[in-house]
Amino acid sequence: MTPYEALYGTRCRTLLCWCDHVFLKVTPWTGVGRALKSRKLTPRFIGHFQILKRVGSVAYQISLPPNLSNLHDVFHISQLQKYIHDPSHVIESDHLEVKENLTVEATPVRVEDRMVKQLRGKEILLVKVIWGGVTPESSTWELEEKMKASYPFLFASGNFEDEIFKRRGEL
């Protein structure tokens, strides 16, 4: 009798089925960490992969993509995490322009804020840019001169308070 049966009086049933989708845990023991190209900032889980069949009592065979073909496709249940479908995970590909190297270029939507940063006696002008594209409304701090050179339409409206006051003569 297993400890689960002794405690609860029933057999332990796994929550995974052969048709479910799962995430695969990235660890050195599974070899997934070595199979990924970049080791910096590697994710904890990758996937989602479909379970093909159950092999034994605690092992599952999953369908792996071609870039992970050097891995064995049978994993212990502790290396899998159930994937629960969420509509926000699906990206509509109608408006995406994917390049040949499979990257997507994000476009700036607007400039939200401005900041002057002091570095070694130099003043560096930074702007907070709201990006549109794949992820909904992400923002980063970018160099103002590079953004003006690359995306001049962001600065044409003069939406900064400093520039508005300067034009009025109040500053």
C-alpha positions in Angstrom: 0.0 0.0 0.0 1.4 3.4 -1.0 1.5 6.3 1.5 -1.2 8.1 -0.6 -3.6 5.1 -0.4 -3.0 4.8 3.4 -3.7 8.5 3.9 -6.7 9.0 1.6 -8.0 5.5 1.2 -8.0 5.7 -2.7 -5.4 5.2 -5.4 -3.5 8.2 -6.6 -4.7 9.3 -10.0 -2.6 11.5 -12.1 -4.1 14.7 -13.5 -2.4 14.1 -16.9 -4.0 12.4 -19.9 -2.5 11.3 -23.2 -4.2 14.2 -25.1 -3.1 17.0 -22.7 -0.4 19.5 -23.3 2.4 20.0 -20.8 5.4 22.3 -20.2 8.8 20.6 -19.9 11.0 21.6 -17.0 14.5 22.9 -18.0 17.1 21.2 -15.9 20.6 19.8 -16.5 19.4 16.3 -15.7 16.9 16.2 -18.5 19.4 17.6 -20.9 17.0 20.3 -22.0 19.3 23.0 -20.6 22.1 21.8 -22.7 19.9 21.5 -25.8 18.9 25.2 -25.7 21.2 27.6 -27.6 21.3 30.4 -25.1 22.2 29.6 -21.5 21.7 33.1 -20.2 18.3 33.7 -18.7 17.0 30.3 -19.7 13.4 29.7 -18.8 12.3 27.3 -16.1 9.8 25.6 -18.4 9.5 25.4 -22.2 6.8 24.2 -24.4 3.8 23.4 -24.6 4.1 19.9 -25.9 1.4 17.2 -26.5 1.5 14.0 -24.5 1.6 11.1 -27.0 1.3 8.2 -24.5 1.9 7.0 -21.0 5.0 4.8 -20.6 4.9 3.0 -17.3 3.3 4.4 -14.2 5.2 7.7 -13.9 6.7 8.4 -17.3 5.2 10.0 -20.4 6.2 10.3 -24.0 5.8 13.8 -25.4 6.1 15.2 -29.0 9.2 17.3 -29.2 9.9 19.9 -32.0 12.8 19.2 -34.4 15.2 21.6 -32.6 15.0 19.3 -29.5 15.3 16.1 -31.5 18.6 15.2 -29.7 16.6 14.6 -26.5 14.9 11.4 -25.5 11.2 11.9 -25.7 10.2 10.1 -22.5 10.1 12.1 -19.3 9.3 11.5 -15.6 6.0 13.1 -14.4 8.0 15.4 -12.1 9.7 17.0 -15.1 6.3 18.0 -16.6 3.8 20.7 -15.7 0.2 20.7 -17.0 -0.5 23.4 -19.5 -3.9 25.1 -19.0 -5.1 26.8 -22.2 -5.4 30.5 -21.9 -6.6 32.6 -24.9 -4.2 35.4 -24.0 -1.3 33.0 -24.8 -2.4 32.9 -28.5 -0.9 35.5 -30.7 -2.8 36.4 -33.8 -0.4 36.1 -36.7 -2.5 38.2 -39.2 -0.8 41.5 -38.3 2.7 40.1 -37.5 5.6 40.5 -39.9 8.0 37.7 -39.2 11.5 38.2 -40.7 13.6 35.4 -42.3 15.5 34.9 -39.0 12.1 34.3 -37.2 12.1 37.6 -35.3 9.4 40.2 -35.0 10.1 43.9 -35.0 8.2 45.9 -32.4 7.1 49.4 -33.3 7.0 52.3 -30.9 3.5 53.6 -30.1 4.3 56.7 -28.1 6.9 58.4 -25.8 5.6 58.5 -22.3 8.3 60.1 -20.1 11.7 61.8 -20.2 14.6 61.5 -17.8 18.1 62.9 -17.5 20.6 60.4 -16.2 24.0 61.4 -14.8 26.9 59.0 -15.7 30.5 60.0 -15.0 29.8 63.7 -15.3 27.8 63.4 -18.5 24.1 64.0 -18.8 22.3 61.3 -20.9 18.8 62.0 -22.1 16.5 59.0 -21.9 12.9 58.6 -23.0 10.3 56.0 -21.9 8.9 54.4 -25.1 5.7 52.4 -25.1 6.1 49.5 -27.6 3.3 47.9 -29.6 3.4 44.6 -31.4 3.7 41.1 -30.0 3.4 41.9 -26.3 0.7 44.2 -25.1 2.0 47.6 -24.0 5.6 47.0 -22.9 7.8 49.9 -22.2 11.6 50.5 -22.1 13.9 53.4 -21.5 15.8 54.3 -24.7 18.4 57.0 -25.7 16.6 60.0 -26.9 19.0 60.8 -29.8 18.7 57.3 -31.2 14.9 57.3 -31.0 14.8 60.7 -32.7 17.0 59.4 -35.5 15.1 56.1 -35.9 11.5 57.3 -35.2 11.2 61.0 -35.7 7.3 60.9 -35.8 7.3 60.2 -32.1 8.8 63.7 -31.4 6.9 65.7 -34.1 3.9 66.4 -31.9 5.9 68.0 -29.1 4.0 66.3 -26.4 6.6 66.9 -23.7 5.7 69.6 -21.1 9.3 71.1 -21.2 9.0 71.7 -24.9 5.5 73.2 -24.6 6.6 75.6 -21.9 9.8 76.5 -23.8 7.7 77.4 -26.9 5.4 79.6 -24.7 8.4 81.3 -23.1 7.5 80.1 -19.6 10.7 78.2 -19.1 
